[in-house]
Amino acid sequence: MKRVIYIVFLLCFLTINAVAGEIQGWVEIPEKNFSIFVEASGPAYRDIEKLEEFLGQTTDNLAEELGSPPKIDYFDIFIHTKMDLYVGPGGGFTTIIYGRPQMHIYYQQDYNLDSTKFREVTANELTKTIFYAINGKPAQEVNSSNVFSWMMEGLGAALQGDSFDGLSCELWSLLAMDSNLLLDISDLNDIAYGEYRGNDFPEIMSEGTFLTFHQKMFYLDEIMLPQMGSFCHYLRENYGLEKVTAFIVNTTDENYAENISLYFGRTPEELKTDWLAWLEKKRGELSAQFHDYSAQNQTYVNWLDLGMRACKMGVKTLKEEGDGAKLALVNECISETRLKVKGILASQDLEKAQKYIDKINECLSILESLDAK
């Protein structure tokens, strides 16, 4: 009984934005270089005019930046209403079907099309889709490599503009650098999901789609993307976008060091040093954007520690306890940590952010104390 009361309490505390509604068919809206497919019953269909305008303008801008030929190859954009048990404001991914690039966006029923997060997710996925459309599908050994994956994510983040989840990629990277939490760019070809320098980040589990999704998103959004975005921004600013895209399309895990020398004239260690020096030169301008940089950095560390604690607990619950109700609540703690706390942290309301951190830590402690059955 006590366990049931705790679970009811936690469910009241954690707002779960479940997505409802069945897919009843697709409506295609052709554009000059792409088609938009929306679910006939989904909320995206009600916003189709705004979506057409936004996607068309963004596509044109990215194609121009990426050096498109006069007409890029045709590709498809699918706007989905839901993703299984997906909880959160939105997400997306890029695929290649029969040689034709496809972009998939997951659109929440209550999601605001004009929100910064939706635009950032969309810009990131469009970057990868247009990259495929312009450059063609890379060889499989490139497409499946760590370097290709991380560099594509970084390029998408770098081309989104000045903001990434409320702060610039450089600001997120500066906070990580000052907390000794930077990835080692010189070993980018060896970095896989679950690795995080200086921390025992949990290995991504193959079981449990929902937990795996949140783990990957915490790792990508909070750790990998902003740092890779800053690295790609540095490369773009100093070597030009054409050289960066040529590097990405031709680089595998095996020829990473060789291609860094070929395209940038540096070793991986030298390029990492150059990037960090470039970031250090921006310190005064970046840190001045916070009212209290030291306090901001400490709250940032507390937030990352909370996310890692939740992910580790999720792995333990999934692997050792098999408790579905408890696992769902741990997943929601990860989601709240990723989405709500990060937004408050970026808004510089540190007191409010810390209150959420403390509350989620309290929920995790209660979950830890519960019996597995």
VOLUMLUM-233346 format. One record per residue (C-alpha): x, y, z; residue number from 1; residue in three letters. Coordinates in steps of 0.25 Angstrom, whole numbers, padded with zeros to 4 digits. Each point is the difference from the previous one (the first is absolute). Example, Ala and Ser with C-alpha at 12.3 -4.5 7.8 and 13.67 -1.06 7.14 Angstrom:
// VOLUMLUM-233346
<site u="0049" v="-0018" w="0031" resi="1" resn="ALA"/>
<site u="0006" v="0014" w="-0002" resi="2" resn="SER"/>
This chain:
// VOLUMLUM-233346
<site u="0000" v="0000" w="0000" resi="1" resn="MET"/>
<site u="0011" v="0009" w="0004" resi="2" resn="LYS"/>
<site u="0007" v="-0002" w="-0014" resi="3" resn="ARG"/>
<site u="-0014" v="0003" w="-0007" resi="4" resn="VAL"/>
<site u="-0001" v="0013" w="0008" resi="5" resn="ILE"/>
<site u="0014" v="0004" w="-0004" resi="6" resn="TYR"/>
<site u="-0002" v="-0003" w="-0015" resi="7" resn="ILE"/>
<site u="-0013" v="0008" w="0000" resi="8" resn="VAL"/>
<site u="0008" v="0012" w="0007" resi="9" resn="PHE"/>
<site u="0011" v="-0001" w="-0011" resi="10" resn="LEU"/>
<site u="-0010" v="-0001" w="-0011" resi="11" resn="LEU"/>
<site u="-0007" v="0013" w="0005" resi="12" resn="CYS"/>
<site u="0014" v="0007" w="0001" resi="13" resn="PHE"/>
<site u="0004" v="-0004" w="-0014" resi="14" resn="LEU"/>
<site u="-0008" v="0005" w="-0011" resi="15" resn="THR"/>
<site u="-0001" v="-0010" w="-0011" resi="16" resn="ILE"/>
<site u="-0003" v="0005" w="-0014" resi="17" resn="ASN"/>
<site u="-0005" v="-0012" w="-0006" resi="18" resn="ALA"/>
<site u="-0004" v="0000" w="-0015" resi="19" resn="VAL"/>
<site u="-0013" v="-0005" w="-0004" resi="20" resn="ALA"/>
<site u="-0007" v="-0003" w="-0014" resi="21" resn="GLY"/>
<site u="0001" v="-0010" w="-0011" resi="22" resn="GLU"/>
<site u="0007" v="0002" w="-0013" resi="23" resn="ILE"/>
<site u="-0012" v="0001" w="-0011" resi="24" resn="GLN"/>
<site u="0008" v="0002" w="-0012" resi="25" resn="GLY"/>
<site u="0010" v="0010" w="-0006" resi="26" resn="TRP"/>
<site u="-0002" v="0013" w="-0008" resi="27" resn="VAL"/>
<site u="0011" v="0004" w="-0010" resi="28" resn="GLU"/>
<site u="0003" v="0015" w="-0003" resi="29" resn="ILE"/>
<site u="0010" v="0001" w="-0011" resi="30" resn="PRO"/>
<site u="0011" v="0011" w="0000" resi="31" resn="GLU"/>
<site u="0010" v="0004" w="-0010" resi="32" resn="LYS"/>
<site u="0011" v="-0009" w="0006" resi="33" resn="ASN"/>
<site u="-0007" v="-0009" w="0010" resi="34" resn="PHE"/>
<site u="-0013" v="-0005" w="0004" resi="35" resn="SER"/>
<site u="-0007" v="0002" w="0014" resi="36" resn="ILE"/>
<site u="-0008" v="-0012" w="0005" resi="37" resn="PHE"/>
<site u="-0009" v="0002" w="0012" resi="38" resn="VAL"/>
<site u="-0010" v="-0009" w="0007" resi="39" resn="GLU"/>
<site u="-0014" v="0004" w="-0004" resi="40" resn="ALA"/>
<site u="-0005" v="0000" w="0014" resi="41" resn="SER"/>
<site u="0013" v="0006" w="0006" resi="42" resn="GLY"/>
<site u="0002" v="0014" w="0006" resi="43" resn="PRO"/>
<site u="0010" v="0003" w="-0011" resi="44" resn="ALA"/>
<site u="-0010" v="0000" w="-0010" resi="45" resn="TYR"/>
<site u="-0007" v="0012" w="0006" resi="46" resn="ARG"/>
<site u="0013" v="0007" w="-0001" resi="47" resn="ASP"/>
<site u="0003" v="-0004" w="-0014" resi="48" resn="ILE"/>
<site u="0001" v="0014" w="-0005" resi="49" resn="GLU"/>
<site u="0010" v="0004" w="0011" resi="50" resn="LYS"/>
<site u="0008" v="-0013" w="-0002" resi="51" resn="LEU"/>
<site u="0001" v="0002" w="-0015" resi="52" resn="GLU"/>
<site u="0005" v="0014" w="0002" resi="53" resn="GLU"/>
<site u="0010" v="-0003" w="0011" resi="54" resn="PHE"/>
<site u="0005" v="-0013" w="-0007" resi="55" resn="LEU"/>
<site u="0002" v="0007" w="-0013" resi="56" resn="GLY"/>
<site u="0007" v="0012" w="0005" resi="57" resn="GLN"/>
<site u="0009" v="-0009" w="0009" resi="58" resn="THR"/>
<site u="0003" v="-0010" w="-0011" resi="59" resn="THR"/>
<site u="0004" v="0012" w="-0010" resi="60" resn="ASP"/>
<site u="0009" v="0006" w="0011" resi="61" resn="ASN"/>
<site u="0007" v="-0013" w="0003" resi="62" resn="LEU"/>
<site u="0002" v="-0005" w="-0014" resi="63" resn="ALA"/>
<site u="0006" v="0014" w="-0004" resi="64" resn="GLU"/>
<site u="0010" v="-0002" w="0012" resi="65" resn="GLU"/>
<site u="0003" v="-0014" w="-0003" resi="66" resn="LEU"/>
<site u="0004" v="0004" w="-0014" resi="67" resn="GLY"/>
<site u="-0012" v="-0007" w="-0007" resi="68" resn="SER"/>
<site u="0001" v="-0001" w="-0016" resi="69" resn="PRO"/>
<site u="-0012" v="0008" w="-0007" resi="70" resn="PRO"/>
<site u="-0010" v="-0011" w="0004" resi="71" resn="LYS"/>
<site u="0002" v="-0010" w="0011" resi="72" resn="ILE"/>
<site u="-0005" v="-0014" w="-0001" resi="73" resn="ASP"/>
<site u="-0014" v="-0002" w="0005" resi="74" resn="TYR"/>
<site u="-0003" v="-0005" w="0014" resi="75" resn="PHE"/>
<site u="-0011" v="-0002" w="0009" resi="76" resn="ASP"/>
<site u="-0004" v="0006" w="0014" resi="77" resn="ILE"/>
<site u="-0010" v="-0009" w="0009" resi="78" resn="PHE"/>
<site u="-0007" v="0007" w="0011" resi="79" resn="ILE"/>
<site u="-0004" v="-0011" w="0010" resi="80" resn="HIS"/>
<site u="-0010" v="0002" w="0011" resi="81" resn="THR"/>
<site u="0007" v="-0009" w="0010" resi="82" resn="LYS"/>
<site u="0011" v="-0010" w="0002" resi="83" resn="MET"/>
<site u="-0004" v="-0012" w="0008" resi="84" resn="ASP"/>
<site u="0001" v="0004" w="0015" resi="85" resn="LEU"/>
<site u="0008" v="0013" w="-0004" resi="86" resn="TYR"/>
<site u="-0002" v="0011" w="0011" resi="87" resn="VAL"/>
<site u="0006" v="0013" w="-0003" resi="88" resn="GLY"/>
<site u="-0001" v="0012" w="-0009" resi="89" resn="PRO"/>
<site u="0005" v="-0005" w="-0013" resi="90" resn="GLY"/>
<site u="0011" v="-0008" w="-0007" resi="91" resn="GLY"/>
<site u="0004" v="-0004" w="-0014" resi="92" resn="GLY"/>
<site u="0010" v="-0009" w="-0008" resi="93" resn="PHE"/>
<site u="0004" v="-0001" w="-0014" resi="94" resn="THR"/>
<site u="0000" v="-0013" w="-0008" resi="95" resn="THR"/>
<site u="0003" v="-0005" w="-0014" resi="96" resn="ILE"/>
<site u="-0011" v="-0008" w="-0007" resi="97" resn="ILE"/>
<site u="0003" v="-0005" w="-0014" resi="98" resn="TYR"/>
<site u="0011" v="0010" w="-0001" resi="99" resn="GLY"/>
<site u="-0010" v="0012" w="0003" resi="100" resn="ARG"/>
<site u="0003" v="0008" w="0012" resi="101" resn="PRO"/>
<site u="-0012" v="0000" w="0010" resi="102" resn="GLN"/>
<site u="-0001" v="0009" w="0012" resi="103" resn="MET"/>
<site u="-0010" v="-0004" w="0012" resi="104" resn="HIS"/>
<site u="-0005" v="0010" w="0010" resi="105" resn="ILE"/>
<site u="-0008" v="-0004" w="0012" resi="106" resn="TYR"/>
<site u="-0010" v="0011" w="0003" resi="107" resn="TYR"/>
<site u="-0007" v="0000" w="0014" resi="108" resn="GLN"/>
<site u="-0015" v="0003" w="0000" resi="109" resn="GLN"/>
<site u="0002" v="0012" w="0010" resi="110" resn="ASP"/>
<site u="0013" v="0004" w="-0007" resi="111" resn="TYR"/>
<site u="0002" v="0014" w="-0004" resi="112" resn="ASN"/>
<site u="0005" v="0001" w="-0014" resi="113" resn="LEU"/>
<site u="0007" v="0014" w="0003" resi="114" resn="ASP"/>
<site u="0008" v="-0005" w="0011" resi="115" resn="SER"/>
<site u="0015" v="0001" w="0000" resi="116" resn="THR"/>
<site u="0001" v="-0015" w="0003" resi="117" resn="LYS"/>
<site u="-0008" v="-0005" w="-0012" resi="118" resn="PHE"/>
<site u="0008" v="0009" w="-0009" resi="119" resn="ARG"/>
<site u="0013" v="-0005" w="0005" resi="120" resn="GLU"/>
<site u="-0004" v="-0014" w="-0001" resi="121" resn="VAL"/>
<site u="-0005" v="0003" w="-0014" resi="122" resn="THR"/>
<site u="0012" v="0007" w="-0005" resi="123" resn="ALA"/>
<site u="0009" v="-0011" w="0005" resi="124" resn="ASN"/>
<site u="-0007" v="-0011" w="-0007" resi="125" resn="GLU"/>
<site u="-0002" v="0009" w="-0013" resi="126" resn="LEU"/>
<site u="0015" v="0002" w="0000" resi="127" resn="THR"/>
<site u="0003" v="-0015" w="0000" resi="128" resn="LYS"/>
<site u="-0011" v="-0002" w="-0010" resi="129" resn="THR"/>
<site u="0005" v="0010" w="-0010" resi="130" resn="ILE"/>
<site u="0014" v="-0004" w="0002" resi="131" resn="PHE"/>
<site u="-0004" v="-0014" w="-0004" resi="132" resn="TYR"/>
<site u="-0008" v="0006" w="-0012" resi="133" resn="ALA"/>
<site u="0012" v="0009" w="-0005" resi="134" resn="ILE"/>
<site u="0012" v="-0010" w="0003" resi="135" resn="ASN"/>
<site u="-0008" v="-0013" w="-0003" resi="136" resn="GLY"/>
<site u="0000" v="-0012" w="0010" resi="137" resn="LYS"/>
<site u="0014" v="-0002" w="0006" resi="138" resn="PRO"/>
<site u="0006" v="-0014" w="-0001" resi="139" resn="ALA"/>
<site u="-0005" v="-0009" w="0011" resi="140" resn="GLN"/>
<site u="0013" v="0000" w="0008" resi="141" resn="GLU"/>
<site u="-0001" v="0015" w="0000" resi="142" resn="VAL"/>
<site u="-0014" v="0001" w="0004" resi="143" resn="ASN"/>
<site u="0001" v="-0010" w="0011" resi="144" resn="SER"/>
<site u="0013" v="0007" w="0006" resi="145" resn="SER"/>
<site u="0000" v="0007" w="0013" resi="146" resn="ASN"/>
<site u="0008" v="0012" w="-0007" resi="147" resn="VAL"/>
<site u="-0011" v="0001" w="-0010" resi="148" resn="PHE"/>
<site u="-0012" v="0000" w="0010" resi="149" resn="SER"/>
<site u="0006" v="0009" w="0010" resi="150" resn="TRP"/>
<site u="0005" v="0010" w="-0011" resi="151" resn="MET"/>
<site u="-0013" v="0000" w="-0007" resi="152" resn="MET"/>
<site u="-0007" v="0003" w="0013" resi="153" resn="GLU"/>
<site u="0010" v="0011" w="0003" resi="154" resn="GLY"/>
<site u="-0002" v="0006" w="-0013" resi="155" resn="LEU"/>
<site u="-0015" v="0001" w="0002" resi="156" resn="GLY"/>
<site u="0002" v="0006" w="0013" resi="157" resn="ALA"/>
<site u="0010" v="0010" w="-0005" resi="158" resn="ALA"/>
<site u="-0010" v="0005" w="-0012" resi="159" resn="LEU"/>
<site u="-0012" v="0002" w="0009" resi="160" resn="GLN"/>
<site u="0005" v="0014" w="0004" resi="161" resn="GLY"/>
<site u="0004" v="0007" w="0012" resi="162" resn="ASP"/>
<site u="-0008" v="-0008" w="0010" resi="163" resn="SER"/>
<site u="0000" v="-0015" w="0004" resi="164" resn="PHE"/>
<site u="-0010" v="-0004" w="0010" resi="165" resn="ASP"/>
<site u="0000" v="0015" w="0005" resi="166" resn="GLY"/>
<site u="0015" v="0002" w="0000" resi="167" resn="LEU"/>
<site u="0010" v="-0001" w="-0011" resi="168" resn="SER"/>
<site u="0009" v="-0012" w="-0002" resi="169" resn="CYS"/>
<site u="0012" v="0008" w="0004" resi="170" resn="GLU"/>
<site u="-0007" v="0003" w="0014" resi="171" resn="LEU"/>
<site u="-0004" v="-0014" w="0002" resi="172" resn="TRP"/>
<site u="0014" v="-0005" w="-0003" resi="173" resn="SER"/>
<site u="0007" v="0011" w="0009" resi="174" resn="LEU"/>
<site u="-0009" v="-0005" w="0011" resi="175" resn="LEU"/>
<site u="0005" v="-0014" w="-0003" resi="176" resn="ALA"/>
<site u="0014" v="0004" w="-0001" resi="177" resn="MET"/>
<site u="0001" v="0007" w="0013" resi="178" resn="ASP"/>
<site u="-0007" v="-0013" w="0007" resi="179" resn="SER"/>
<site u="0011" v="-0009" w="-0007" resi="180" resn="ASN"/>
<site u="-0012" v="-0006" w="-0008" resi="181" resn="LEU"/>
<site u="0005" v="0002" w="-0014" resi="182" resn="LEU"/>
<site u="0001" v="-0012" w="-0010" resi="183" resn="LEU"/>
<site u="0013" v="-0003" w="-0005" resi="184" resn="ASP"/>
<site u="-0001" v="0004" w="-0015" resi="185" resn="ILE"/>
<site u="0013" v="-0006" w="-0003" resi="186" resn="SER"/>
<site u="-0006" v="-0013" w="0003" resi="187" resn="ASP"/>
<site u="-0013" v="0002" w="-0007" resi="188" resn="LEU"/>
<site u="0001" v="-0012" w="-0009" resi="189" resn="ASN"/>
<site u="0000" v="-0009" w="0013" resi="190" resn="ASP"/>
<site u="-0011" v="0007" w="0008" resi="191" resn="ILE"/>
<site u="-0013" v="-0008" w="0000" resi="192" resn="ALA"/>
<site u="-0014" v="0002" w="0006" resi="193" resn="TYR"/>
<site u="0002" v="-0001" w="0015" resi="194" resn="GLY"/>
<site u="0014" v="0005" w="0001" resi="195" resn="GLU"/>
<site u="0003" v="0013" w="0007" resi="196" resn="TYR"/>
<site u="0014" v="0004" w="0004" resi="197" resn="ARG"/>
<site u="0001" v="0001" w="0015" resi="198" resn="GLY"/>
<site u="-0013" v="-0007" w="0003" resi="199" resn="ASN"/>
<site u="-0006" v="-0014" w="0001" resi="200" resn="ASP"/>
<site u="-0011" v="0003" w="-0009" resi="201" resn="PHE"/>
<site u="-0009" v="-0012" w="-0001" resi="202" resn="PRO"/>
<site u="0001" v="-0009" w="-0013" resi="203" resn="GLU"/>
<site u="-0012" v="0001" w="-0009" resi="204" resn="ILE"/>
<site u="-0008" v="-0012" w="0002" resi="205" resn="MET"/>
<site u="-0006" v="-0008" w="-0012" resi="206" resn="SER"/>
<site u="-0013" v="-0003" w="0008" resi="207" resn="GLU"/>
<site u="-0010" v="0010" w="0003" resi="208" resn="GLY"/>
<site u="-0003" v="0009" w="-0012" resi="209" resn="THR"/>
<site u="-0005" v="0012" w="0009" resi="210" resn="PHE"/>
<site u="0011" v="-0001" w="0010" resi="211" resn="LEU"/>
<site u="0010" v="-0001" w="-0012" resi="212" resn="THR"/>
<site u="-0006" v="0012" w="-0006" resi="213" resn="PHE"/>
<site u="0001" v="0009" w="0012" resi="214" resn="HIS"/>
<site u="0014" v="-0005" w="0003" resi="215" resn="GLN"/>
<site u="0005" v="0003" w="-0015" resi="216" resn="LYS"/>
<site u="-0007" v="0014" w="0000" resi="217" resn="MET"/>
<site u="0006" v="0004" w="0014" resi="218" resn="PHE"/>
<site u="0013" v="-0004" w="-0006" resi="219" resn="TYR"/>
<site u="-0002" v="0007" w="-0013" resi="220" resn="LEU"/>
<site u="-0007" v="0012" w="0004" resi="221" resn="ASP"/>
<site u="0007" v="0003" w="0013" resi="222" resn="GLU"/>
<site u="0014" v="-0005" w="-0003" resi="223" resn="ILE"/>
<site u="0003" v="-0002" w="-0014" resi="224" resn="MET"/>
<site u="-0007" v="0009" w="-0009" resi="225" resn="LEU"/>
<site u="0004" v="0014" w="0006" resi="226" resn="PRO"/>
<site u="0015" v="-0004" w="0001" resi="227" resn="GLN"/>
<site u="0000" v="-0006" w="-0015" resi="228" resn="MET"/>
<site u="-0008" v="0013" w="-0004" resi="229" resn="GLY"/>
<site u="0011" v="0009" w="0006" resi="230" resn="SER"/>
<site u="0011" v="-0009" w="-0007" resi="231" resn="PHE"/>
<site u="-0007" v="0001" w="-0013" resi="232" resn="CYS"/>
<site u="-0002" v="0015" w="0001" resi="233" resn="HIS"/>
<site u="0014" v="0001" w="0003" resi="234" resn="TYR"/>
<site u="0004" v="-0008" w="-0013" resi="235" resn="LEU"/>
<site u="-0010" v="0008" w="-0008" resi="236" resn="ARG"/>
<site u="0005" v="0013" w="0004" resi="237" resn="GLU"/>
<site u="0015" v="-0003" w="-0002" resi="238" resn="ASN"/>
<site u="0000" v="-0010" w="-0012" resi="239" resn="TYR"/>
<site u="-0014" v="0003" w="-0007" resi="240" resn="GLY"/>
<site u="-0012" v="-0008" w="-0001" resi="241" resn="LEU"/>
<site u="0004" v="-0007" w="-0013" resi="242" resn="GLU"/>
<site u="0012" v="-0006" w="0006" resi="243" resn="LYS"/>
<site u="-0008" v="-0004" w="0013" resi="244" resn="VAL"/>
<site u="-0011" v="-0007" w="-0009" resi="245" resn="THR"/>
<site u="0011" v="-0007" w="-0008" resi="246" resn="ALA"/>
<site u="0007" v="-0005" w="0012" resi="247" resn="PHE"/>
<site u="-0013" v="-0006" w="0006" resi="248" resn="ILE"/>
<site u="-0004" v="-0007" w="-0013" resi="249" resn="VAL"/>
<site u="0013" v="-0007" w="-0002" resi="250" resn="ASN"/>
<site u="0004" v="-0003" w="0015" resi="251" resn="THR"/>
<site u="-0001" v="-0013" w="0007" resi="252" resn="THR"/>
<site u="0004" v="-0005" w="0014" resi="253" resn="ASP"/>
<site u="0012" v="-0006" w="-0007" resi="254" resn="GLU"/>
<site u="0005" v="0012" w="-0008" resi="255" resn="ASN"/>
<site u="-0003" v="0011" w="0011" resi="256" resn="TYR"/>
<site u="0014" v="0004" w="0003" resi="257" resn="ALA"/>
<site u="0004" v="-0001" w="-0015" resi="258" resn="GLU"/>
<site u="-0011" v="0009" w="-0005" resi="259" resn="ASN"/>
<site u="0002" v="0010" w="0011" resi="260" resn="ILE"/>
<site u="0014" v="0002" w="-0005" resi="261" resn="SER"/>
<site u="-0005" v="0000" w="-0015" resi="262" resn="LEU"/>
<site u="-0011" v="0010" w="0002" resi="263" resn="TYR"/>
<site u="0005" v="0009" w="0011" resi="264" resn="PHE"/>
<site u="0015" v="-0002" w="0001" resi="265" resn="GLY"/>
<site u="0000" v="-0004" w="0014" resi="266" resn="ARG"/>
<site u="0000" v="-0012" w="0009" resi="267" resn="THR"/>
<site u="-0012" v="-0004" w="0008" resi="268" resn="PRO"/>
<site u="0007" v="0005" w="0013" resi="269" resn="GLU"/>
<site u="0004" v="0013" w="-0006" resi="270" resn="GLU"/>
<site u="-0014" v="0002" w="-0006" resi="271" resn="LEU"/>
<site u="-0006" v="-0002" w="0014" resi="272" resn="LYS"/>
<site u="0010" v="0010" w="0006" resi="273" resn="THR"/>
<site u="-0004" v="0010" w="-0011" resi="274" resn="ASP"/>
<site u="-0015" v="-0002" w="0003" resi="275" resn="TRP"/>
<site u="0002" v="0002" w="0015" resi="276" resn="LEU"/>
<site u="0009" v="0012" w="-0002" resi="277" resn="ALA"/>
<site u="-0011" v="0006" w="-0009" resi="278" resn="TRP"/>
<site u="-0010" v="-0002" w="0011" resi="279" resn="LEU"/>
<site u="0009" v="0006" w="0010" resi="280" resn="GLU"/>
<site u="0001" v="0013" w="-0008" resi="281" resn="LYS"/>
<site u="-0015" v="0001" w="0001" resi="282" resn="LYS"/>
<site u="0000" v="-0002" w="0015" resi="283" resn="ARG"/>
<site u="-0002" v="0015" w="0004" resi="284" resn="GLY"/>
<site u="-0012" v="0002" w="-0010" resi="285" resn="GLU"/>
<site u="-0006" v="-0013" w="0004" resi="286" resn="LEU"/>
<site u="0001" v="0000" w="0015" resi="287" resn="SER"/>
<site u="-0006" v="0014" w="0000" resi="288" resn="ALA"/>
<site u="-0013" v="-0005" w="-0005" resi="289" resn="GLN"/>
<site u="-0002" v="-0006" w="0014" resi="290" resn="PHE"/>
<site u="-0004" v="0008" w="0012" resi="291" resn="HIS"/>
<site u="0009" v="-0009" w="0008" resi="292" resn="ASP"/>
<site u="0008" v="-0009" w="-0008" resi="293" resn="TYR"/>
<site u="0006" v="-0008" w="0012" resi="294" resn="SER"/>
<site u="-0014" v="-0003" w="0005" resi="295" resn="ALA"/>
<site u="-0005" v="-0003" w="-0014" resi="296" resn="GLN"/>
<site u="0011" v="-0010" w="-0002" resi="297" resn="ASN"/>
<site u="-0002" v="-0007" w="0014" resi="298" resn="GLN"/>
<site u="-0015" v="-0002" w="-0003" resi="299" resn="THR"/>
<site u="0004" v="-0005" w="-0014" resi="300" resn="TYR"/>
<site u="0008" v="-0011" w="0007" resi="301" resn="VAL"/>
<site u="-0011" v="-0003" w="0009" resi="302" resn="ASN"/>
<site u="-0009" v="-0002" w="-0011" resi="303" resn="TRP"/>
<site u="0009" v="-0009" w="-0008" resi="304" resn="LEU"/>
<site u="0002" v="-0008" w="0013" resi="305" resn="ASP"/>
<site u="-0015" v="-0002" w="0001" resi="306" resn="LEU"/>
<site u="-0001" v="-0005" w="-0014" resi="307" resn="GLY"/>
<site u="0011" v="-0010" w="0002" resi="308" resn="MET"/>
<site u="-0006" v="-0005" w="0013" resi="309" resn="ARG"/>
<site u="-0014" v="-0002" w="-0007" resi="310" resn="ALA"/>
<site u="0006" v="-0007" w="-0012" resi="311" resn="CYS"/>
<site u="0008" v="-0010" w="0009" resi="312" resn="LYS"/>
<site u="-0012" v="-0002" w="0008" resi="313" resn="MET"/>
<site u="-0008" v="-0003" w="-0013" resi="314" resn="GLY"/>
<site u="0010" v="-0010" w="-0004" resi="315" resn="VAL"/>
<site u="0000" v="-0007" w="0013" resi="316" resn="LYS"/>
<site u="-0015" v="-0001" w="0001" resi="317" resn="THR"/>
<site u="-0001" v="-0005" w="-0014" resi="318" resn="LEU"/>
<site u="0011" v="-0010" w="0001" resi="319" resn="LYS"/>
<site u="-0001" v="-0005" w="0014" resi="320" resn="GLU"/>
<site u="-0014" v="0003" w="0005" resi="321" resn="GLU"/>
<site u="-0009" v="-0001" w="-0012" resi="322" resn="GLY"/>
<site u="-0010" v="0010" w="0007" resi="323" resn="ASP"/>
<site u="-0008" v="0006" w="-0011" resi="324" resn="GLY"/>
<site u="-0007" v="0011" w="0009" resi="325" resn="ALA"/>
<site u="0013" v="0004" w="0007" resi="326" resn="LYS"/>
<site u="0007" v="0000" w="-0014" resi="327" resn="LEU"/>
<site u="-0011" v="0009" w="-0006" resi="328" resn="ALA"/>
<site u="0002" v="0010" w="0012" resi="329" resn="LEU"/>
<site u="0015" v="0000" w="-0002" resi="330" resn="VAL"/>
<site u="-0002" v="0003" w="-0015" resi="331" resn="ASN"/>
<site u="-0008" v="0012" w="0004" resi="332" resn="GLU"/>
<site u="0010" v="0005" w="0009" resi="333" resn="CYS"/>
<site u="0010" v="-0001" w="-0011" resi="334" resn="ILE"/>
<site u="-0010" v="0007" w="-0009" resi="335" resn="SER"/>
<site u="-0002" v="0011" w="0010" resi="336" resn="GLU"/>
<site u="0015" v="0002" w="0002" resi="337" resn="THR"/>
<site u="0002" v="0001" w="-0015" resi="338" resn="ARG"/>
<site u="-0011" v="0009" w="-0003" resi="339" resn="LEU"/>
<site u="-0005" v="0008" w="0011" resi="340" resn="LYS"/>
<site u="0012" v="0002" w="0009" resi="341" resn="VAL"/>
<site u="0009" v="0003" w="-0012" resi="342" resn="LYS"/>
<site u="-0010" v="0011" w="-0005" resi="343" resn="GLY"/>
<site u="0000" v="0007" w="0014" resi="344" resn="ILE"/>
<site u="0015" v="-0001" w="0001" resi="345" resn="LEU"/>
<site u="0002" v="0007" w="-0014" resi="346" resn="ALA"/>
<site u="-0010" v="0011" w="0005" resi="347" resn="SER"/>
<site u="0010" v="0002" w="0012" resi="348" resn="GLN"/>
<site u="-0011" v="-0002" w="0011" resi="349" resn="ASP"/>
<site u="0010" v="-0008" w="0008" resi="350" resn="LEU"/>
<site u="-0008" v="0000" w="0012" resi="351" resn="GLU"/>
<site u="-0012" v="-0006" w="-0007" resi="352" resn="LYS"/>
<site u="0009" v="-0010" w="-0008" resi="353" resn="ALA"/>
<site u="0007" v="-0005" w="0013" resi="354" resn="GLN"/>
<site u="-0014" v="-0002" w="0007" resi="355" resn="LYS"/>
<site u="-0004" v="-0009" w="-0012" resi="356" resn="TYR"/>
<site u="0014" v="-0007" w="0001" resi="357" resn="ILE"/>
<site u="-0003" v="-0002" w="0015" resi="358" resn="ASP"/>
<site u="-0014" v="-0005" w="-0002" resi="359" resn="LYS"/>
<site u="0004" v="-0010" w="-0011" resi="360" resn="ILE"/>
<site u="0011" v="-0005" w="0009" resi="361" resn="ASN"/>
<site u="-0010" v="-0002" w="0011" resi="362" resn="GLU"/>
<site u="-0009" v="-0008" w="-0010" resi="363" resn="CYS"/>
<site u="0012" v="-0009" w="-0004" resi="364" resn="LEU"/>
<site u="0003" v="-0002" w="0015" resi="365" resn="SER"/>
<site u="-0014" v="-0005" w="0002" resi="366" resn="ILE"/>
<site u="0000" v="-0009" w="-0012" resi="367" resn="LEU"/>
<site u="0014" v="-0006" w="0005" resi="368" resn="GLU"/>
<site u="-0007" v="-0003" w="0013" resi="369" resn="SER"/>
<site u="-0011" v="-0008" w="-0006" resi="370" resn="LEU"/>
<site u="0000" v="-0015" w="-0001" resi="371" resn="ASP"/>
<site u="0001" v="-0005" w="-0014" resi="372" resn="ALA"/>
<site u="-0013" v="-0008" w="0001" resi="373" resn="LYS"/>
